[in-house]
Amino acid sequence: MSFSRRLRRGVRSPFSNLAAQGEPWVWLTAGSLAIASVMIVGLLVFIAVRGAATFWPRPLVAVSLTDGRRVLGEVTDRELSGETSEGSGQTVGRQLIRTANFELSGEHYRWIDDTAVDSIDRPDWATAVERLEGGRFHGYPVRLLRSGEPVAEGPAAAWQEYRRIHPEVRRRYAKAVWIDRHQRGELQRELRAARLAVAAARLEAGAESAAVAAAAAAEAEVTARVAEQSRELDAATSRLREANRQWAFEFRTADDQLVTLPLDQMVQAWQPNRLGLLGKLQVYGARWWEFLADDPREANSAGGVFPAIWGTVAMTLIMALLVAPFGVLAALYLREYASSGPLTSTVRIAINNLAGVPSIVYGAFGLGFFCYGVGGRIDELFFRASLVADNQPTFGTGGLLWAALTLALLTLPVVIVATEEALAAVPNSMREGSYACGASKWQTIRRIVLPRALPGIMTGLILAMARGAGEVAPLMLVGVKKLALDLPIDGSFPFVHPEREFMHLAYLIYDVGFQSPNSQAAQPMVFTITFLLVTIIALLNIAAIFIRSRLKRRYVMQQF
């Protein structure tokens, strides 16, 4: 090799020095992290803004068109239509208006070109009404009616009287719903229990046995008592509904049609053009409360999501309680007890591969093994009477328990891997010091290793909860339902009903966004439910992170 070539090889450029030190890769990694963080934060901010703004009372505008028609509604969007106006060459815009009044116009939303608009104003008495059925209604108050006779004439008087009467109407409506759902439901459960007792006696002792006769006599008593109580409940609900049917509110639409709305069908009403900031905040809070505490309606595109919130939180917590002990015990065995060898390596590879299995495969496994296999066997052993009397399974179908177990299997590899890494991070010197003091292996694990590894174990559990709470595909097979108003945890004995199907926020997003007959009306609910789901996952993770921090301060940061 010539001297000049060796000289050239010995000369290093500044970039070569930086590359040797790894600085370009450090900056590349930092830039990638920054870009990823911005993307994640941007997505969360977009969801939060669109979701939180759904219930803000927007102004109602009265649009007069050039053809003489009038439209009353909320401006929800605006865009350029892509067409140009004659003579000017400028692009024409258009706006999307939520017109409501579906039963009159056949549409919830309408695009209106700017060229078709004659004038726009904001009437003071324009009113938005949320109804139990039929969706949103927009109109101008005319009079309040009782038994068909006006009790308040004019917008001001009618609105003031409505504000006074409507809370009592809603209380009567809620009481009637409570009677129908809970008290009647309790009677139906008693009647079903008596019927199942007869079927169980027939299966155990024969059709002609004394046990069957006694069970039939008890069923007759229960039937008579339930019938009497049902008549009392019918009378109570009839009085409540009759009192509500007396009241109605008459409105005038933008096209001068008179529409009478029963007061018990009006969930809430507001006049956004007359509201100040405090009034808008009150309406905003009331609509959020309805969303969080009420049941869904209008094919899940309106109303609340309380059953879905309850089902999501219950399933996630049960899943965490199931996956934590199994994941920790498996990792303890692999790290602390199992000897190194082909079998242990194969198990670790299998666990890592299970983390990449599509979630729908877990759903199919849960349906076949848990629902049909384990659940069917439980029904044959303990619920044969239900199979005979009702011809329907109890545990042999999807439910909360099988959904939680399926997601526990799905998230188990995450917990095992995280726990193994946490156990491996504990210095061997601490184990050796414990053995030197005379402690056994289990005492060392329980008092030294596990406390030091708990923060890492909690990290794995946080990741598992975050993934499990957002899964949809397995739940569609093992327990989730479009509408399930009976909660899996309630005040009815035995209080916890793991066999019941449930609602889930993630599935609700899919149903509202892709299965709703009116996608435009359901679009705001998609953002709101997504925002709520992200918030619930964040709160669960924050609670777990708080616990992890306390454990870290207690065990990891202390001096040994």
C-alpha positions as CSV (number, residue, x, y, z in Angstrom):
1,M,0.0,0.0,0.0
2,S,1.4,3.4,-1.0
3,F,2.2,6.1,1.5
4,S,-0.4,8.4,0.0
5,R,-3.2,5.8,0.2
6,R,-2.3,5.1,3.9
7,L,-2.3,8.9,4.5
8,R,-5.7,9.2,2.9
9,R,-7.0,6.2,5.0
10,G,-5.6,7.8,8.1
11,V,-7.4,11.1,7.6
12,R,-10.9,11.1,9.1
13,S,-13.6,13.6,8.1
14,P,-15.6,15.5,10.8
15,F,-18.7,13.5,9.8
16,S,-16.8,10.2,10.4
17,N,-15.9,11.4,13.9
18,L,-19.5,12.2,14.6
19,A,-20.6,8.9,13.2
20,A,-18.1,7.0,15.3
21,Q,-19.4,8.7,18.4
22,G,-23.0,7.9,17.4
23,E,-24.2,11.4,17.5
24,P,-26.2,11.3,14.2
25,W,-28.1,8.3,15.4
26,V,-28.8,10.1,18.7
27,W,-30.3,13.1,16.9
28,L,-32.2,10.8,14.5
29,T,-33.7,8.9,17.4
30,A,-34.6,12.1,19.2
31,G,-36.2,13.5,16.0
32,S,-38.2,10.3,15.5
33,L,-39.4,10.5,19.1
34,A,-40.4,14.1,18.7
35,I,-42.4,13.4,15.5
36,A,-44.1,10.5,17.0
37,S,-45.0,12.5,20.1
38,V,-46.4,15.4,18.0
39,M,-48.5,13.0,16.0
40,I,-49.9,11.3,19.1
41,V,-50.6,14.6,20.9
42,G,-52.2,16.0,17.8
43,L,-54.5,13.0,17.4
44,L,-55.5,13.3,21.1
45,V,-56.1,17.0,20.8
46,F,-58.2,16.6,17.7
47,I,-60.3,13.9,19.4
48,A,-60.6,16.0,22.6
49,V,-61.7,19.1,20.7
50,R,-64.2,17.4,18.5
51,G,-65.5,15.3,21.3
52,A,-65.8,17.9,24.0
53,A,-67.3,20.5,21.6
54,T,-70.2,18.1,20.6
55,F,-72.5,19.3,23.4
56,W,-71.8,23.0,23.3
57,P,-75.0,24.9,22.4
58,R,-74.3,26.4,19.0
59,P,-76.3,29.4,17.8
60,L,-79.5,28.7,15.8
61,V,-79.6,30.6,12.5
62,A,-82.6,31.3,10.3
63,V,-81.5,31.1,6.7
64,S,-83.8,32.7,4.1
65,L,-83.2,31.2,0.6
66,T,-83.6,32.9,-2.7
67,D,-86.5,30.6,-3.6
68,G,-88.5,31.9,-0.6
69,R,-87.9,28.9,1.7
70,R,-86.6,29.3,5.3
71,V,-84.4,26.9,7.2
72,L,-83.7,27.0,10.9
73,G,-80.7,25.1,12.3
74,E,-77.1,24.9,13.5
75,V,-74.2,25.5,11.2
76,T,-71.9,22.5,11.8
77,D,-69.5,22.7,8.9
78,R,-68.4,24.8,5.9
79,E,-66.5,24.0,2.8
80,L,-65.8,25.1,-0.8
81,S,-68.1,23.4,-3.2
82,G,-65.5,23.5,-6.1
83,E,-67.8,25.5,-8.3
84,T,-67.2,29.1,-9.4
85,S,-69.8,31.8,-9.4
86,E,-70.8,33.3,-12.7
87,G,-68.8,36.4,-13.7
88,S,-66.6,36.6,-10.6
89,G,-64.5,33.5,-11.1
90,Q,-64.5,33.0,-7.4
91,T,-65.0,29.6,-5.7
92,V,-68.5,29.2,-4.2
93,G,-68.7,28.0,-0.6
94,R,-71.4,26.0,1.1
95,Q,-72.4,25.3,4.7
96,L,-73.8,22.2,6.4
97,I,-76.8,23.0,8.5
98,R,-78.4,20.7,11.0
99,T,-82.0,21.3,10.2
100,A,-83.5,18.6,12.6
101,N,-87.3,18.0,12.3
102,F,-86.7,14.7,10.5
103,E,-90.4,13.8,10.5
104,L,-91.2,16.9,8.5
105,S,-88.3,17.3,6.2
106,G,-87.0,13.7,5.9
107,E,-83.4,14.9,6.6
108,H,-81.3,15.8,9.6
109,Y,-78.7,17.9,7.7
110,R,-78.7,20.0,4.6
111,W,-76.0,21.5,2.4
112,I,-76.8,25.0,1.3
113,D,-74.8,26.9,-1.2
114,D,-73.9,30.5,-0.5
115,T,-75.4,31.6,-3.8
116,A,-78.8,30.2,-2.7
117,V,-78.8,32.3,0.5
118,D,-80.8,35.5,0.6
119,S,-80.2,36.4,4.3
120,I,-79.2,34.9,7.6
121,D,-80.2,36.0,11.1
122,R,-80.3,34.7,14.7
123,P,-83.8,34.8,16.1
124,D,-84.0,35.3,19.8
125,W,-86.7,32.7,20.5
126,A,-85.3,29.9,18.3
127,T,-85.4,26.7,20.4
128,A,-83.6,23.4,20.1
129,V,-85.3,20.4,21.7
130,E,-83.8,17.0,22.4
131,R,-86.5,14.3,22.1
132,L,-86.8,10.7,23.2
133,E,-87.8,9.7,19.7
134,G,-87.4,11.4,16.4
135,G,-84.1,13.2,17.1
136,R,-83.5,16.9,17.4
137,F,-86.3,19.5,16.8
138,H,-85.9,23.2,16.0
139,G,-88.7,25.7,16.2
140,Y,-90.2,28.8,17.8
141,P,-92.4,28.4,21.0
142,V,-96.0,29.4,20.6
143,R,-98.0,28.1,23.6
144,L,-98.0,25.6,26.4
145,L,-101.0,23.3,26.5
146,R,-102.7,21.3,29.3
147,S,-105.3,18.8,28.2
148,G,-105.4,20.6,24.8
149,E,-106.1,24.0,26.4
150,P,-103.5,26.8,26.4
151,V,-102.2,27.8,29.8
152,A,-99.5,30.1,28.6
153,E,-99.6,32.1,25.3
154,G,-96.6,33.7,23.6
155,P,-92.9,32.7,23.5
156,A,-92.0,34.4,26.8
157,A,-94.9,33.1,28.9
158,A,-94.9,29.6,27.4
159,W,-91.1,29.3,27.9
160,Q,-91.3,30.4,31.5
161,E,-94.2,28.0,32.3
162,Y,-92.3,25.2,30.5
163,R,-89.2,25.8,32.7
164,R,-91.5,25.5,35.8
165,I,-93.4,22.4,34.7
166,H,-90.9,20.3,32.8
167,P,-88.7,19.1,35.8
168,E,-91.8,17.5,37.5
169,V,-92.8,15.9,34.2
170,R,-89.3,14.4,33.8
171,R,-89.4,13.1,37.4
172,R,-92.7,11.3,36.7
173,Y,-91.3,9.9,33.5
174,A,-88.1,8.6,35.3
175,K,-90.2,7.1,38.1
176,A,-92.4,5.2,35.5
177,V,-89.2,4.0,33.7
178,W,-87.8,2.8,37.1
179,I,-91.0,0.9,37.8
180,D,-91.0,-0.8,34.4
181,R,-87.4,-1.7,34.3
182,H,-86.5,-2.5,37.9
183,Q,-89.6,-3.4,39.8
184,R,-91.2,-5.3,37.0
185,G,-87.9,-6.9,36.2
186,E,-87.7,-8.1,39.8
187,L,-91.1,-9.7,39.5
188,Q,-90.2,-11.4,36.3
189,R,-87.1,-12.8,37.9
190,E,-89.1,-14.2,40.8
191,L,-91.6,-15.8,38.3
192,R,-88.7,-17.3,36.3
193,A,-87.1,-18.7,39.4
194,A,-90.4,-20.4,40.4
195,R,-90.7,-21.8,36.9
196,L,-87.1,-23.1,37.0
197,A,-87.7,-24.7,40.3
198,V,-90.6,-26.8,38.8
199,A,-88.3,-27.8,35.9
200,A,-85.5,-28.7,38.3
201,A,-87.8,-30.9,40.4
202,R,-89.1,-32.6,37.3
203,L,-85.6,-33.4,36.1
204,E,-84.4,-34.7,39.5
205,A,-87.5,-36.5,40.9
206,G,-89.8,-37.2,37.9
207,A,-92.9,-35.6,36.6
208,E,-95.2,-37.4,39.1
209,S,-93.2,-36.8,42.2
210,A,-94.2,-34.9,45.4
211,A,-91.4,-32.4,44.8
212,V,-92.9,-31.4,41.5
213,A,-96.3,-30.9,43.1
214,A,-94.8,-28.8,45.8
215,A,-92.8,-26.7,43.3
216,A,-95.9,-26.3,41.2
217,A,-97.9,-25.1,44.2
218,A,-95.1,-22.6,45.0
219,E,-95.1,-21.4,41.4
220,A,-98.9,-20.9,41.6
221,E,-98.5,-18.8,44.7
222,V,-95.7,-16.7,43.1
223,T,-97.8,-16.3,39.9
224,A,-100.8,-15.0,41.9
225,R,-98.6,-12.6,43.9
226,V,-96.8,-11.4,40.8
227,A,-100.1,-10.8,39.0
228,E,-101.4,-8.8,41.9
229,Q,-98.3,-6.7,42.2
230,S,-98.2,-6.2,38.4
231,R,-101.7,-4.7,38.6
232,E,-100.5,-2.3,41.3
233,L,-97.5,-1.3,39.2
234,D,-99.8,-0.9,36.1
235,A,-102.0,1.4,38.1
236,A,-99.0,3.4,39.3
237,T,-97.4,3.8,35.9
238,S,-100.8,4.7,34.4
239,R,-101.3,7.5,36.9
240,L,-97.8,8.8,36.1
241,R,-98.2,8.7,32.4
242,E,-101.7,10.1,32.4
243,A,-100.4,13.1,34.4
244,N,-97.7,13.6,31.8
245,R,-100.0,13.2,28.8
246,Q,-101.9,16.3,29.8
247,W,-98.9,18.6,29.0
248,A,-97.7,19.5,25.5
249,F,-95.7,22.3,23.9
250,E,-96.7,23.9,20.6
251,F,-94.0,25.1,18.3
252,R,-93.9,26.9,15.0
253,T,-91.3,25.7,12.5
254,A,-89.3,27.8,10.1
255,D,-91.8,27.1,7.3
256,D,-94.8,28.1,9.5
257,Q,-96.0,24.6,10.4
258,L,-97.5,24.1,13.9
259,V,-96.1,21.1,15.7
260,T,-97.2,19.9,19.1
261,L,-94.6,18.0,21.2
262,P,-95.7,16.0,24.3
263,L,-93.8,17.3,27.3
264,D,-92.7,13.9,28.5
265,Q,-91.0,13.3,25.1
266,M,-88.9,16.4,25.5
267,V,-85.6,15.5,27.3
268,Q,-84.4,19.1,27.4
269,A,-84.7,22.3,25.5
270,W,-82.6,25.4,25.2
271,Q,-82.5,28.7,23.4
272,P,-78.9,29.3,22.5
273,N,-79.3,32.7,21.0
274,R,-80.6,34.1,24.3
275,L,-78.0,32.4,26.5
276,G,-75.0,34.1,28.0
277,L,-71.8,32.3,28.9
278,L,-73.2,31.0,32.2
279,G,-76.3,29.7,30.6
280,K,-74.4,27.9,27.9
281,L,-72.2,26.3,30.5
282,Q,-75.3,25.1,32.3
283,V,-76.7,23.6,29.1
284,Y,-73.3,22.1,28.3
285,G,-73.1,20.5,31.7
286,A,-76.6,19.2,31.5
287,R,-76.0,17.6,28.1
288,W,-72.8,16.0,29.3
289,W,-74.6,14.6,32.4
290,E,-77.3,13.1,30.1
291,F,-74.6,11.5,28.0
292,L,-72.8,10.0,31.0
293,A,-75.8,8.9,33.1
294,D,-78.6,8.1,30.6
295,D,-79.3,5.0,28.4
296,P,-78.8,5.1,24.6
297,R,-81.6,5.8,22.3
298,E,-82.2,6.3,18.5
299,A,-80.1,3.3,17.6
300,N,-77.3,4.4,19.9
301,S,-76.9,7.7,18.0
302,A,-78.5,9.8,20.8
303,G,-79.0,9.7,24.6
304,G,-76.3,8.4,27.0
305,V,-73.7,5.7,27.2
306,F,-74.0,4.7,30.9
307,P,-74.3,1.0,30.3
308,A,-71.3,1.1,28.0
309,I,-69.2,2.9,30.5
310,W,-70.2,0.5,33.2
311,G,-69.5,-2.5,31.0
312,T,-66.1,-1.2,29.8
313,V,-64.8,-0.4,33.3
314,A,-66.1,-3.7,34.8
315,M,-64.6,-5.8,32.0
316,T,-61.2,-4.0,32.2
317,L,-61.0,-4.4,36.0
318,I,-62.0,-8.1,35.9
319,M,-59.5,-8.7,33.1
320,A,-56.7,-7.0,35.2
321,L,-57.6,-9.1,38.2
322,L,-57.4,-12.3,36.1
323,V,-54.3,-11.6,34.1
324,A,-52.1,-10.2,36.9
325,P,-51.7,-13.4,39.1
326,F,-51.3,-15.8,36.1
327,G,-48.9,-13.5,34.3
328,V,-46.7,-12.9,37.4
329,L,-46.7,-16.6,38.4
330,A,-45.7,-17.7,34.9
331,A,-42.9,-15.1,34.8
332,L,-41.7,-16.1,38.3
333,Y,-41.4,-19.7,37.2
334,L,-39.6,-19.0,34.0
335,R,-37.1,-16.6,35.6
336,E,-36.6,-18.0,39.0
337,Y,-37.3,-21.7,38.9
338,A,-37.1,-23.1,35.4
339,S,-33.7,-24.3,34.3
340,S,-32.2,-23.0,31.0
341,G,-32.8,-25.4,28.2
342,P,-34.6,-26.0,24.9
343,L,-38.0,-26.4,26.6
344,T,-37.7,-23.0,28.5
345,S,-36.5,-21.3,25.3
346,T,-39.4,-22.8,23.4
347,V,-41.9,-21.5,26.0
348,R,-40.4,-18.0,25.8
349,I,-40.6,-18.0,22.0
350,A,-44.2,-19.2,22.1
351,I,-45.1,-16.4,24.6
352,N,-43.5,-13.8,22.3
353,N,-45.3,-15.2,19.3
354,L,-48.6,-15.1,21.1
355,A,-48.3,-11.3,21.5
356,G,-48.5,-11.1,17.7
357,V,-51.6,-13.3,17.2
358,P,-54.5,-11.3,15.7
359,S,-57.1,-10.5,18.3
360,I,-59.9,-12.0,16.3
361,V,-58.2,-15.4,16.7
362,Y,-58.5,-15.0,20.5
363,G,-62.1,-14.2,20.1
364,A,-62.7,-17.4,18.1
365,F,-60.9,-19.4,20.7
366,G,-62.9,-17.7,23.5
367,L,-66.1,-18.5,21.7
368,G,-65.3,-22.1,21.2
369,F,-63.5,-22.9,24.4
370,F,-65.0,-20.7,27.0
371,C,-68.6,-20.1,25.7
372,Y,-69.3,-23.5,24.0
373,G,-66.9,-25.6,26.0
374,V,-66.6,-24.5,29.6
375,G,-69.9,-22.6,29.6
376,G,-71.8,-25.4,28.0
377,R,-70.5,-27.8,30.6
378,I,-71.5,-25.5,33.4
379,D,-75.0,-25.3,32.0
380,E,-75.3,-29.1,31.9
381,L,-74.1,-29.4,35.4
382,F,-75.8,-26.5,37.2
383,F,-78.3,-24.9,34.9
384,R,-80.1,-27.9,33.2
385,A,-83.5,-26.5,34.4
386,S,-82.9,-23.3,32.4
387,L,-82.0,-25.3,29.3
388,V,-85.2,-27.3,29.6
389,A,-87.6,-24.5,30.6
390,D,-86.3,-21.6,28.6
391,N,-84.3,-23.5,25.9
392,Q,-81.5,-21.1,26.2
393,P,-78.0,-21.3,27.8
394,T,-76.9,-19.4,30.8
395,F,-73.1,-19.6,30.7
396,G,-73.0,-21.3,27.3
397,T,-73.1,-18.0,25.4
398,G,-71.2,-14.7,25.5
399,G,-71.0,-12.8,28.7
400,L,-68.8,-10.6,30.9
401,L,-66.8,-13.4,32.4
402,W,-65.9,-15.0,29.1
403,A,-65.0,-11.6,27.6
404,A,-62.7,-10.8,30.5
405,L,-61.0,-14.2,30.3
406,T,-60.5,-13.9,26.5
407,L,-58.9,-10.5,26.9
408,A,-56.8,-11.8,29.8
409,L,-55.4,-14.5,27.4
410,L,-54.8,-11.8,24.8
411,T,-52.8,-9.5,27.2
412,L,-51.1,-12.3,29.1
413,P,-47.9,-12.3,27.0
414,V,-47.5,-8.5,27.7
415,V,-47.6,-9.1,31.5
416,I,-45.3,-12.1,31.3
417,V,-42.7,-10.4,29.3
418,A,-42.8,-7.2,31.4
419,T,-42.6,-9.2,34.6
420,E,-39.7,-11.2,33.4
421,E,-37.8,-8.1,32.5
422,A,-38.6,-6.6,35.9
423,L,-37.4,-9.7,37.7
424,A,-34.2,-9.8,35.6
425,A,-33.5,-6.2,36.6
426,V,-33.2,-7.1,40.2
427,P,-29.4,-7.5,41.0
428,N,-28.2,-11.0,41.8
429,S,-26.2,-9.5,44.7
430,M,-29.5,-8.9,46.5
431,R,-30.5,-12.6,46.1
432,E,-27.1,-13.8,47.2
433,G,-27.2,-11.5,50.2
434,S,-30.6,-12.9,51.2
435,Y,-29.3,-16.5,50.8
436,A,-26.3,-15.6,52.9
437,C,-28.6,-14.4,55.7
438,G,-30.3,-17.8,55.7
439,A,-33.4,-17.0,53.7
440,S,-35.0,-19.7,51.5
441,K,-35.6,-19.2,47.8
442,W,-39.3,-18.4,48.3
443,Q,-38.6,-16.0,51.2
444,T,-36.0,-14.2,48.9
445,I,-38.5,-14.0,46.1
446,R,-41.3,-12.8,48.3
447,R,-39.4,-10.2,50.4
448,I,-36.6,-9.1,48.1
449,V,-37.2,-9.8,44.4
450,L,-41.0,-9.2,44.1
451,P,-41.0,-5.8,45.9
452,R,-38.1,-4.6,43.8
453,A,-39.9,-5.8,40.6
454,L,-43.4,-4.5,41.4
455,P,-43.0,-1.2,39.5
456,G,-42.0,-3.1,36.3
457,I,-44.9,-5.5,36.9
458,M,-47.3,-2.6,37.2
459,T,-45.9,-1.2,33.9
460,G,-46.9,-4.5,32.2
461,L,-50.3,-4.4,33.8
462,I,-50.8,-0.8,32.6
463,L,-50.0,-1.8,29.0
464,A,-52.3,-4.8,29.3
465,M,-55.2,-2.7,30.6
466,A,-54.7,-0.1,27.8
467,R,-54.8,-2.7,25.1
468,G,-57.6,-4.8,26.6
469,A,-59.9,-1.7,27.1
470,G,-59.6,-0.8,23.5
471,E,-60.1,-4.2,21.9
472,V,-63.3,-4.8,19.8
473,A,-62.9,-7.8,17.6
474,P,-62.8,-10.5,20.4
475,L,-65.7,-8.9,22.2
476,M,-67.9,-9.1,19.2
477,L,-67.8,-12.9,19.6
478,V,-67.7,-13.4,23.3
479,G,-70.2,-11.1,25.0
480,V,-70.5,-7.5,23.7
481,K,-74.0,-6.4,22.5
482,K,-75.4,-3.5,20.6
483,L,-77.9,-2.7,23.4
484,A,-77.8,-4.3,26.8
485,L,-79.6,-2.2,29.5
486,D,-79.3,-4.8,32.2
487,L,-76.0,-4.1,33.9
488,P,-73.7,-7.0,34.7
489,I,-73.3,-5.6,38.2
490,D,-76.4,-4.2,39.9
491,G,-78.5,-4.3,43.1
492,S,-80.3,-7.5,42.3
493,F,-79.1,-10.7,44.0
494,P,-76.4,-12.0,43.6
495,F,-75.4,-8.5,42.5
496,V,-72.7,-9.8,40.1
497,H,-74.0,-11.4,36.9
498,P,-70.9,-12.6,34.9
499,E,-73.2,-14.5,32.5
500,R,-74.9,-11.3,31.1
501,E,-74.0,-9.7,27.9
502,F,-72.8,-6.1,28.1
503,M,-72.1,-2.9,26.2
504,H,-68.6,-1.6,25.5
505,L,-67.5,1.8,24.4
506,A,-65.1,0.5,21.7
507,Y,-67.9,-1.6,20.1
508,L,-70.2,1.4,20.4
509,I,-67.8,3.5,18.3
510,Y,-68.0,0.8,15.6
511,D,-71.7,0.5,15.8
512,V,-72.5,4.3,15.8
513,G,-69.9,5.1,13.2
514,F,-70.5,2.3,10.7
515,Q,-73.9,0.8,11.4
516,S,-76.0,3.9,12.1
517,P,-78.7,4.6,9.5
518,N,-77.8,8.3,9.6
519,S,-74.0,8.7,9.6
520,Q,-74.0,12.5,9.7
521,A,-76.2,12.6,12.8
522,A,-74.1,9.9,14.5
523,Q,-70.7,11.5,13.6
524,P,-70.6,13.8,16.7
525,M,-71.3,10.8,18.9
526,V,-68.3,8.9,17.5
527,F,-65.9,11.7,18.5
528,T,-67.6,12.0,21.9
529,I,-67.5,8.3,22.7
530,T,-63.9,8.1,21.5
531,F,-63.0,11.0,23.7
532,L,-64.7,9.3,26.6
533,L,-63.0,5.9,26.0
534,V,-59.6,7.6,25.8
535,T,-60.4,9.5,29.1
536,I,-61.4,6.3,30.9
537,I,-58.2,4.4,29.7
538,A,-56.2,7.4,30.8
539,L,-57.8,7.5,34.3
540,L,-57.2,3.8,34.8
541,N,-53.6,4.2,33.7
542,I,-53.1,7.2,35.9
543,A,-54.4,5.2,38.9
544,A,-52.0,2.3,38.0
545,I,-49.1,4.8,37.5
546,F,-49.8,6.3,40.9
547,I,-49.7,2.9,42.5
548,R,-46.5,2.1,40.6
549,S,-44.9,5.4,41.8
550,R,-45.7,4.6,45.4
551,L,-44.3,1.1,45.1
552,K,-41.2,2.5,43.5
553,R,-40.6,5.0,46.2
554,R,-41.2,2.4,48.9
555,Y,-39.1,-0.5,47.5
556,V,-36.8,0.6,44.7
557,M,-35.5,4.0,45.9
558,Q,-34.9,2.9,49.5
559,Q,-31.3,2.2,50.6
560,F,-30.2,-1.4,51.1
